Amino acid sequence: MTVANSQHAPWKRTSRTKIVATIGPACSGVDRLVELVRAGVDVFRINTAHGTRDDHQAALNAVRAAEERLESPVGVLVDLAGPKMRLTELDGGEVQCVTGESVRILRAGPPGPGELASAYLPLLDELRPGNRVMLADGTVSLLVERVEPGAAYCTVVQGGVVRSRQGINLPGVKLSAPAVSPEDAANAEWAATAGADYISLSFVRRADDVRGLRRLLRRLGAESHICAKIEKPEALADLEAIIEEADCVMVARGDLGVEIDIAQMAVVQKRIVAACRKAFRPVIIATQMLDSMHHSRLPTRAEATDVANAILDGADACMLSGETAVGKYPVESVEMMHRIAIATEPLLQRPPVVRSAPGISPITAATTSSAVEIAESLGAKLVIVASASGLSALCVSQQRGAVPIVGVSESAATLRRLCLHWGVIPLPNMPLQDDSRLLDAIISRGLATGDLTTGDRLILLSGTGLPTSRHNMLLVHEIG
C-alpha cells in the first residue's frame, strides 16, 4: 500500500499497479480519504457528471488536506462529463420496457406512459430508422422505426427496467456534439486553476478532440495532464493518433462496452493497452472492476480475475468507480484490488526494450532502459530518478523492471502526477541541489529504518545540465 508515514522507507509499497478511486458520498471526508490512501489509493477521481462545483471543490480540498496529513503526494483526476446523453426524470423514477412493445422518445418532456425523453435535445436530429438505442448500460435495447419532428418511434428489442437520468448510447451513430461542451470547458478551466493533476476528456472521437482541450489548458497556463477516455468506436479508428496527443489514456469500458460488440471488449482492451505501452503512455482500466463490492465484502471470482488480467495486460492503474463513491465497502474494495495486484505482479514479464516513442528523446529512452537493466543485473535495491517534469520517471516505469523506483522532483505537481505511473513512488522533500546530498538523504533514511545496509547498490538517474538531454547521467552507488 502507499506509504503514509514519513518515518518509513519510501520504497516499502508492496504493489506497483496504481489504484484510482472515485470520490462520492461513501468517502467524502478527509478521514476516510486518509484511510483509503493507506489502503492503497494513489489517485482520486472527481466526476463532474455528478454534483455541483462546490461539491467538486470540496472534494479536491479534502484530497489536499489528506495529502498534507499523510505527508505523501496524492493525485487528483477531474473527469469531464462529455457529450453524455441521458434520460430526463421519469414518472415514478423508473419505467419497465417490455420486449415487442412500442416506445416513443420525445424531443422534450415530460414523458407520459410509453414515452421517454432525452436531456440531450438534438437527439432526434441524430437518429435514423434502423438505429439502435441502448439504455441502462446496454441492458435495454430499442430499434428506431421512424423519426418525426417531435418524437422517435421505437420497438423494444430487449426489455428491462429504465431509470431516471440513465445514459443513452447510440452504437454506430456519429454525434455532431462537440467533444468539449461549454459546461465541460468551464469545468476544465476550474480544474486547471484549482490544481487538478489530470483532466480526463470523455467520449474522445479523434485526436483533434484532445488538441482542443490542450489549447484551452495552454491558454490558462495549466500544468494539468490530459487523460483521453476511449469509449467510442470512432476513437478506435484513430487510436494511435489519440494516444500520441494525450498524456495518458483510460479504457472506459462502461460506454465502450455498449458502443461496440461486448464480445470484443477483452480484445479491444488488450489492443488499447498494447498501443499505450508502445507509446509510453500510462493507461487506466476502468468500470465494473469489482462491481459486486458495492454490496459485498468480497468480489466475484470473475471480477478478481478481471483485475489480474488487466495488470497482466500491462495496465498502469485500475480504477474503482461506484465501489468507492457509493458502495458499502470502499476501503475493503481498495484493499482487495491491492491484494490482487500483489498476487499478480510476480507473473509480469519485462517487455521488449523500447528505444523510441513519441515525445521521448532517444537519449532519455536509452538511459532509462539501461538504468533498469543495470539495476536488475546488479541486484540493486532502488532506482532513483530525479526529474523536473516526470518524463524520465515515466520512461523507467514503462520498462516494468523488478527494482523499486523512487521519483524525486522539486515540483509538487510532478510528484502528484507520478502517482499514476506504474511502480513509481513519489518522494517529497528531498534535497535536489546535487546528487551527493540526494543519495545521502535517501541512504540515511533507509539505514535508519533497516531497509538499506552496507553493500546495497542504488542506481541514480539524473542530468548534467547539457542541452542534449535532461537525463543523461547514470550513477551506480554502493553503500560503504
Stockholm file with secondary structure:
# STOCKHOLM 1.0

chainA/1-480         MTVANSQHAPWKRTSRTKIVATIGPACSGVDRLVELVRAGVDVFRINTAHGTRDDHQAALNAVRAAEERLESPVGVLVDLAGPKMRLTELDGGEVQCVTGESVRILRAGPPGPGELASAYLPLLDELRPGNRVMLADGTVSLLVERVEPGAAYCTVVQGGVVRSRQGINLPGVKLSAPAVSPEDAANAEWAATAGADYISLSFVRRADDVRGLRRLLRRLGAESHICAKIEKPEALADLEAIIEEADCVMVARGDLGVEIDIAQMAVVQKRIVAACRKAFRPVIIATQMLDSMHHSRLPTRAEATDVANAILDGADACMLSGETAVGKYPVESVEMMHRIAIATEPLLQRPPVVRSAPGISPITAATTSSAVEIAESLGAKLVIVASASGLSALCVSQQRGAVPIVGVSESAATLRRLCLHWGVIPLPNMPLQDDSRLLDAIISRGLATGDLTTGDRLILLSGTGLPTSRHNMLLVHEIG
#=GR chainA/1-480 SS CCCCCTTSCTTCCSCCSEEEEECSGGGCSHHHHHHHHHHTCCEEEEETTSSCHHHHHHHHHHHHHHHHHHTSCCEEEEECCCSCEEBCCCGGGEEEECTTCEEEEESSSCCCTTEEEBSSTTHHHHCCTTCEEEETTTTEEEEEEEEETTEEEEEEEECEEEETTCEEECTTCCCCSCSSCHHHHHHHHHHHHHTCSEEEETTCCSHHHHHHHHHHHHHHTCCCEEEEEECSHHHHHTHHHHHHHSSEEEEEHHHHHHHSCGGGHHHHHHHHHHHHHHTTCCEEEESSTTGGGGTCSSCCHHHHHHHHHHHHHTCSEEEESHHHHTCSCHHHHHHHHHHHHHHHGGGCCCCCCCCCBTTBCHHHHHHHHHHHHHHHHHTCSEEEEECSSSHHHHHHHHTTCSSCEEEECSCHHHHHHGGGSTTEEECCSCCCSSHHHHHHHHHHHHHHHTSCCTTCEEEEEECCCCTTCSCCEEEEEECC
#=GC SS_cons         CCCCCTTSCTTCCSCCSEEEEECSGGGCSHHHHHHHHHHTCCEEEEETTSSCHHHHHHHHHHHHHHHHHHTSCCEEEEECCCSCEEBCCCGGGEEEECTTCEEEEESSSCCCTTEEEBSSTTHHHHCCTTCEEEETTTTEEEEEEEEETTEEEEEEEECEEEETTCEEECTTCCCCSCSSCHHHHHHHHHHHHHTCSEEEETTCCSHHHHHHHHHHHHHHTCCCEEEEEECSHHHHHTHHHHHHHSSEEEEEHHHHHHHSCGGGHHHHHHHHHHHHHHTTCCEEEESSTTGGGGTCSSCCHHHHHHHHHHHHHTCSEEEESHHHHTCSCHHHHHHHHHHHHHHHGGGCCCCCCCCCBTTBCHHHHHHHHHHHHHHHHHTCSEEEEECSSSHHHHHHHHTTCSSCEEEECSCHHHHHHGGGSTTEEECCSCCCSSHHHHHHHHHHHHHHHTSCCTTCEEEEEECCCCTTCSCCEEEEEECC
//
